């Protein structure tokens, strides 16, 4: 009986001691609109078109004591592209650009993270328009802690500059700036 109690106590102590060494799992909070994926692209060199993707989901793991163990997975519904102009959105979803009937999703799967001063670099495979490229996203940890509803949250922001032609989009589109704000609810 004493052996079982000692083993049980030892297992509990090990779980308490080693639990902080494990990365916490989070689901991106889309229900509360605490996340967004925005973009900005030049319009003929005269101004900018801005927009967002309204429908996406994802998850990430985060361990502040071991940031290199972080992982991110995001899937964006390409049909949810929204530039606040119905005609332009229809054109952008068409065969001329994103071909959403053929390529309904945009995905990102992380492959690594390198911490730096005030932020870090998140590397991964980004697939747009059926073409996958390895990219690096500059990220900053905004903060984390308990929320008023009894949960625990962690938030990040990130930016990346993409070249449209790298993803089979028209070359004249040029560079596209993507900005991300992500808040996750710990599971």
N, C-alpha and C positions, 0 to 999 in steps of 0.2 A: 504494500500500500504506500509506504514511504517512497519507494522507487518511482511509482506512478506519479505521485504528487511532485516529486523533484523533477521528473521529466516534463510534466505539464507546466510547472513553473518555469523551467528552462526554455520551453518552447514559447511561452508568453513573453518572457524577457527578450528572447531573440527577435520575436516579431516587433516588439516595441523598439528595440535597438536598431534593427535593420530597416524598418518601415520608412524612415526619412531618407534612406539611400535609394529608394525606388522612385521612379518618375510617376507623377500623378497624371491620370487620364482625364481629358476634358472633351466636351462636345460643344461645338460652336453654337452660341445662343442666337438662333435666327428667329425664334418665336418672339422674343422681346425686342427684336431689331437692334441688337447690340453688336452687330457686325455688318460690314459692307465691303464690297469690291467695286472700286471706282476706276474710271479711265479717262484719259485726256489725249486727244490726237489733233494734230494740226489740220486746219481746214484751208487748203490751198495756199498756206503760208500767210493768210490774212488774219486768222483768229483761231480759236480752238473749238472742237466739239468735245463736250464732256458727257459722260454717261456712267452707267452702272449695270451690274447684273443683279437682278432682284431675287433670284432663286439659286441658292447654293447650300451645300451642307459639308460638314467636315468634322474632324477631330484632331486633337494634338495631345502629346504627352510633354510634360514640363517638369523638370527637377532643378530648382534654383542652385542646388549644390553641385549639380553635374549637367550643365546646359548642353554639353556635347551629346548627351543621350536623348535629346529632344527629337520628336518625330511629328510630322504633319501630313495630313491627307485631306484634300479638298476636291469636291466635284461641283462644277458650276453648270447649270442648265443654260446652254448657249441661247436658247429661245427667249430667255428672260432679259436679254440685252435691252436697255432702255436709255435713249438719248433725249427723251421728252419731245420727240417728233415722230409721229406714227409712220409717215412716208419714208423717212430716213431709216427708221428701225426695220421696216420691211425690206429695204434695199440691203442693209447690213446683214440681215438674216438670209438673204438670197444666195444663189450660186456665184454671184459676183464677189462675195466676201466670205462670210462664215459658213455657208452651206449647212445650216442647222438641220435640214432634213437628213443629210448624210452624216453629219458630225454633230450630234445633239449635245455632247458634253465637252467641257474643258476640264482637264484634271491636273492636279499637282500632287506629286508624291516626293516627300523629302528624302534626301540621301545623306545629309550630314548638316552639322551646325558648328560654327566656330564663333566662340564668344569674343567680344572685343570691348573696348572702352565705351560704355554707355549704350551698348547694343551688340549686334553680331551679324553674321552672314549665314543665311539659311540656304543651303544648296538643295537642288532637287530637279526632277524631271517634269517639265511643263508640256502638256499636249494641248494644242489648239489647231483646229482645222485638220485633224488627223496627223499632225506633224509633232514629234517630240524632240525637244531640245533641253539640254542641261542649262539651268539658270541659277543665278545667285540673287537672293532678295535681301536687301538691307533691312534689318528688323530691330525694333526697340521694345523692351518689356515695359509696358506702361504701368502695371501694378497688379497686385493680387491681394485677396483677403476675403473674409466672410461677407456675405450679402445680407440684406434685411430679411430675407425669406428662409434663412437657415441653411443656405448653400455656401459654396466657396467658389470664387471666380478668379480668373487670371486673364489679363488682356495684353495684346500686342498690336503694334502698328508696323507697317512695312511698305517699302516702295521698290519698284523695279522699272527699268526702261527696256522696252522690247522693240525690235525692228520688225515691222509688219511682214516684210518679204521673207523673213526667216520661218514664217508659219504659212507660207503659200498665199498670203493676202497681197493685194496690189502693191507694187513697189512704191508708187507715188504716195501712198498713205504715210510712209516714213516711220518715225518713231512713235511709240505709244507708251505713255507713262501710266503705270498702274499703281494705285495706292490702296492699301488694305488696312482695315481696322477690325480686329477680331477679339471678341470676348468669349471665353469658354466657361462652361459650368462643370466643375469637377464631378466625376462620376463615383 
